[in-house]
Amino acid sequence: MCENGVNYTQLKLAFHQMIKANELLEKNLSQWKNIVDSAESECLSQLLEDSIKKTSGATCSLKSIFSEINRLSDEHHHENEITITKV
C-alpha cells in the first residue's frame, strides 16, 4: 500500500532487514568477545562489550520504528477499506 509516496510494505521490509542484520552483528560481536576474553585483553573486551550494548540499543530503536510503521500502515489501510452492507 502506498500513502503519500510511502510504500509501507517496502518500508517494513527494509527495517525488518536492518533489525535482522543488527541481531546478527550483535551475535557475532558476542562470539568475538567470548574469544577475546580468553586472550586476557581487558581493553579489547571492554570495547567489544560497548559495541554489543550500542548494537543492542540500535536494534531496540529499529524495533520501535518498525512498530510505528506497522501502526501507521494499519491506520492507513483501514481508512481505505470499503464496507458493503446489505440494504
Backbone as ProteinMPNN parsed JSONL, in Angstrom:
{"seq_chain_A": "MCENGVNYTQLKLAFHQMIKANELLEKNLSQWKNIVDSAESECLSQLLEDSIKKTSGATCSLKSIFSEINRLSDEHHHENEITITKV", "coords_chain_A": {"N_chain_A": [[0.839, -1.178, 0.0], [0.439, 2.229, -0.701], [0.86, 5.37, 0.591], [0.813, 8.796, 0.371], [3.236, 8.745, -1.044], [4.705, 6.858, 0.333], [5.613, 3.579, 0.491], [4.46, 1.236, 2.41], [4.901, -1.514, 2.662], [7.409, -1.944, 1.456], [8.925, -0.323, 3.158], [8.561, -1.608, 5.634], [9.853, -4.029, 5.042], [12.498, -3.15, 4.585], [13.231, -2.154, 7.146], [12.865, -4.442, 8.675], [14.897, -6.044, 7.611], [17.132, -4.532, 8.428], [16.914, -4.831, 11.196], [17.311, -7.618, 11.467], [19.931, -7.786, 10.474], [21.311, -6.29, 12.412], [20.831, -7.898, 14.666], [22.291, -10.149, 13.946], [24.84, -9.001, 13.827], [25.151, -8.32, 16.536], [25.194, -10.88, 17.654], [27.541, -11.899, 16.453], [29.464, -10.112, 17.494], [29.276, -10.799, 20.202], [30.222, -13.416, 20.11], [32.874, -12.949, 19.297], [33.709, -11.484, 21.504], [33.667, -13.431, 23.497], [35.768, -15.049, 22.596], [37.897, -13.245, 22.714], [37.953, -12.685, 25.427], [39.313, -14.818, 26.54], [41.849, -14.204, 25.791], [42.709, -12.378, 27.535], [42.65, -9.549, 27.317], [41.761, -6.738, 28.596], [41.039, -4.18, 27.684], [40.27, -4.597, 24.97], [38.169, -6.396, 25.365], [36.404, -4.741, 26.758], [35.85, -2.778, 24.824], [34.534, -4.35, 22.917], [32.331, -5.144, 24.452], [31.073, -2.659, 24.833], [30.392, -2.136, 22.17], [28.569, -4.193, 21.722], [26.495, -3.429, 23.475], [25.745, -0.968, 22.316], [24.931, -1.804, 19.789], [22.788, -3.413, 20.515], [21.119, -1.451, 21.59], [20.618, 0.041, 19.279], [19.223, -1.863, 17.815], [16.914, -2.121, 19.374], [15.84, 0.44, 19.001], [15.343, 0.345, 16.239], [13.391, -1.638, 16.227], [11.337, -0.308, 17.544], [10.806, 1.679, 15.684], [9.93, 0.034, 13.596], [7.575, -0.979, 14.74], [6.063, 1.365, 14.856], [5.833, 1.917, 12.123], [4.26, -0.278, 11.398], [1.941, 0.367, 12.829], [1.158, 2.773, 11.589], [0.796, 1.832, 9.0], [-1.34, 0.027, 9.375], [-3.269, 1.833, 10.26], [-3.644, 3.519, 8.026], [-4.405, 1.651, 6.191], [-6.935, 0.791, 7.054], [-8.427, 3.073, 6.639], [-8.803, 3.102, 3.935], [-10.362, 0.949, 3.399], [-13.342, -0.585, 2.219], [-16.6, -1.025, 3.225], [-19.248, -3.118, 2.604], [-22.626, -3.119, 2.983], [-25.723, -4.807, 3.447], [-28.748, -3.578, 2.053]], "CA_chain_A": [[0.0, 0.0, 0.0], [1.237, 3.446, -0.819], [0.184, 6.569, 1.081], [1.662, 9.98, 0.324], [4.557, 8.407, -1.551], [5.385, 5.874, 1.179], [5.168, 2.206, 0.313], [4.663, 0.654, 3.737], [5.445, -2.864, 2.545], [8.853, -1.814, 1.237], [9.489, 0.263, 4.366], [8.607, -2.683, 6.62], [10.892, -4.968, 4.634], [13.806, -2.526, 4.803], [13.524, -2.105, 8.576], [12.997, -5.821, 9.127], [16.239, -6.47, 7.227], [18.092, -3.857, 9.304], [16.811, -5.475, 12.509], [17.975, -8.925, 11.379], [21.371, -7.542, 10.313], [21.817, -5.876, 13.725], [20.824, -9.069, 15.543], [23.434, -10.957, 13.535], [26.029, -8.277, 14.269], [25.246, -8.481, 17.986], [25.611, -12.266, 17.898], [28.954, -12.002, 16.072], [30.256, -9.376, 18.489], [29.295, -11.611, 21.421], [31.133, -14.543, 19.874], [34.241, -12.429, 19.322], [34.024, -11.11, 22.882], [33.982, -14.674, 24.205], [37.103, -15.468, 22.161], [38.871, -12.26, 23.202], [38.033, -12.793, 26.891], [40.355, -15.792, 26.893], [43.155, -13.599, 25.484], [43.002, -11.514, 28.674], [42.827, -8.141, 26.941], [40.657, -6.008, 29.224], [40.654, -3.065, 26.815], [39.544, -5.131, 23.822], [36.911, -6.935, 25.885], [35.518, -3.61, 27.08], [35.411, -2.184, 23.556], [33.536, -5.251, 22.337], [31.136, -5.047, 25.296], [30.438, -1.386, 24.475], [29.802, -2.314, 20.838], [27.387, -5.054, 21.885], [25.442, -2.605, 24.083], [25.285, 0.022, 21.332], [24.202, -2.54, 18.755], [21.519, -3.802, 21.129], [20.305, -0.227, 21.65], [20.185, 0.37, 17.912], [18.208, -2.85, 17.452], [15.684, -1.722, 20.085], [15.311, 1.619, 18.302], [14.797, -0.111, 14.957], [12.145, -2.361, 16.513], [10.33, 0.724, 17.834], [10.455, 2.271, 14.388], [9.155, -0.979, 12.881], [6.237, -0.992, 15.352], [5.362, 2.578, 14.421], [5.497, 1.716, 10.712], [3.099, -1.181, 11.392], [0.769, 1.12, 13.301], [0.761, 3.692, 10.519], [0.311, 1.014, 7.886], [-2.684, -0.448, 9.741], [-4.146, 3.004, 10.337], [-3.952, 3.96, 6.665], [-5.081, 0.557, 5.496], [-8.339, 0.78, 7.447], [-9.089, 4.241, 6.058], [-9.099, 2.846, 2.53], [-11.225, -0.209, 3.258], [-14.738, -0.318, 1.886], [-17.522, -1.988, 3.813], [-20.505, -3.219, 1.864], [-23.689, -3.622, 3.847], [-26.986, -5.091, 2.779], [-29.74, -2.519, 2.225]], "C_chain_A": [[0.879, 1.234, 0.0], [0.392, 4.636, -0.382], [1.172, 7.726, 1.028], [3.096, 9.654, -0.106], [5.316, 7.4, -0.714], [4.774, 4.502, 0.922], [5.484, 1.48, 1.615], [5.257, -0.749, 3.671], [6.952, -2.817, 2.347], [9.548, -1.259, 2.479], [9.617, -0.789, 5.466], [9.733, -3.66, 6.303], [12.286, -4.411, 4.916], [14.166, -2.52, 6.289], [13.646, -3.503, 9.174], [14.403, -6.349, 8.806], [17.306, -5.813, 8.096], [18.091, -4.481, 10.696], [17.554, -6.804, 12.499], [19.487, -8.771, 11.243], [21.989, -7.141, 11.656], [21.85, -7.04, 14.701], [22.003, -9.988, 15.222], [24.743, -10.305, 13.979], [26.233, -8.451, 15.771], [25.725, -9.891, 18.347], [27.103, -12.445, 17.581], [29.861, -11.284, 17.063], [30.373, -10.169, 19.793], [30.241, -12.793, 21.27], [32.588, -14.085, 19.926], [34.652, -12.025, 20.737], [34.4, -12.349, 23.683], [35.382, -15.181, 23.85], [38.164, -14.559, 22.766], [39.03, -12.344, 24.719], [39.128, -13.766, 27.318], [41.758, -15.258, 26.6], [43.592, -12.62, 26.57], [43.379, -10.085, 28.285], [41.617, -7.366, 27.444], [40.132, -4.889, 28.323], [39.811, -3.552, 25.636], [38.197, -5.71, 24.246], [35.91, -5.82, 26.168], [34.985, -2.938, 25.813], [34.339, -3.043, 22.885], [32.23, -5.197, 23.134], [30.37, -3.758, 24.99], [29.745, -1.489, 23.117], [28.541, -3.158, 20.895], [26.224, -4.242, 22.452], [24.87, -1.587, 23.09], [24.482, -0.643, 20.22], [22.836, -2.961, 19.273], [20.573, -2.606, 21.22], [19.77, 0.17, 20.285], [19.086, -0.589, 17.457], [16.878, -2.517, 18.117], [15.028, -0.523, 19.403], [14.674, 1.225, 16.975], [13.481, -0.862, 15.162], [11.02, -1.384, 16.855], [9.856, 1.393, 16.553], [9.567, 1.318, 13.601], [7.723, -1.047, 13.423], [5.417, 0.215, 14.91], [4.967, 2.48, 12.945], [4.286, 0.797, 10.598], [1.834, -0.46, 11.805], [0.248, 2.045, 12.212], [0.17, 2.942, 9.329], [-1.103, 0.521, 8.162], [-3.685, 0.691, 9.746], [-4.573, 3.445, 8.932], [-4.694, 2.883, 5.887], [-6.569, 0.57, 5.806], [-9.099, 1.97, 6.872], [-9.53, 3.967, 4.629], [-9.98, 1.623, 2.313], [-12.65, 0.238, 2.966], [-15.585, -1.406, 2.507], [-18.814, -1.961, 3.028], [-21.535, -3.834, 2.788], [-24.955, -3.815, 3.031], [-27.975, -3.972, 3.069], [-31.099, -3.116, 2.44]], "O_chain_A": [[1.935, 1.264, 0.632], [-0.68, 4.874, -0.937], [2.262, 7.631, 1.591], [4.051, 10.228, 0.417], [6.473, 7.107, -1.017], [3.575, 4.294, 1.111], [6.638, 1.15, 1.887], [6.039, -1.128, 4.542], [7.691, -3.561, 2.993], [10.652, -1.69, 2.812], [10.639, -0.864, 6.147], [10.478, -4.069, 7.194], [13.151, -5.121, 5.428], [15.296, -2.851, 6.648], [14.446, -3.721, 10.083], [15.022, -7.019, 9.632], [18.285, -6.462, 8.466], [19.148, -4.64, 11.307], [18.333, -7.091, 13.408], [20.243, -9.542, 11.834], [23.076, -7.607, 11.998], [22.792, -7.163, 15.485], [22.634, -10.538, 16.125], [25.649, -10.989, 14.455], [27.349, -8.7, 16.228], [26.559, -10.064, 19.236], [27.835, -13.068, 18.35], [30.915, -11.803, 17.429], [31.437, -10.206, 20.411], [30.976, -13.13, 22.198], [33.432, -14.75, 20.526], [35.807, -12.202, 21.125], [35.351, -12.317, 24.465], [36.098, -15.686, 24.715], [39.19, -15.023, 23.264], [40.117, -12.101, 25.243], [39.788, -13.561, 28.337], [42.744, -15.796, 27.103], [44.706, -12.097, 26.532], [44.3, -9.493, 28.848], [40.572, -7.342, 26.793], [38.923, -4.683, 28.218], [38.761, -2.981, 25.342], [37.196, -5.528, 23.553], [34.725, -5.938, 25.858], [33.811, -2.575, 25.742], [33.359, -2.524, 22.351], [31.146, -5.204, 22.551], [29.142, -3.777, 24.898], [28.637, -0.983, 22.943], [27.562, -2.876, 20.203], [25.097, -4.351, 21.97], [23.658, -1.376, 23.036], [23.473, -0.104, 19.767], [21.84, -2.876, 18.554], [19.376, -2.73, 20.96], [18.618, 0.582, 20.15], [18.133, -0.179, 16.794], [15.826, -2.622, 17.486], [13.807, -0.479, 19.247], [13.598, 1.711, 16.626], [12.56, -0.733, 14.355], [9.868, -1.616, 16.488], [8.665, 1.64, 16.365], [8.571, 1.734, 13.009], [6.771, -1.158, 12.651], [4.225, 0.099, 14.626], [3.88, 2.916, 12.566], [3.385, 1.053, 9.799], [0.777, -0.652, 11.205], [-0.953, 2.095, 11.947], [-0.823, 3.365, 8.736], [-1.968, 0.587, 7.288], [-4.817, 0.534, 9.29], [-5.752, 3.712, 8.698], [-5.517, 3.186, 5.024], [-7.386, 0.378, 4.905], [-10.305, 1.874, 6.641], [-10.518, 4.533, 4.161], [-10.312, 1.291, 1.175], [-13.095, 1.297, 3.41], [-15.306, -2.592, 2.326], [-19.403, -0.901, 2.815], [-21.343, -4.932, 3.31], [-25.221, -3.095, 2.069], [-28.04, -3.47, 4.191], [-32.075, -2.384, 2.606]]}, "name": "protein", "num_of_chains": 1, "seq": "MCENGVNYTQLKLAFHQMIKANELLEKNLSQWKNIVDSAESECLSQLLEDSIKKTSGATCSLKSIFSEINRLSDEHHHENEITITKV"}
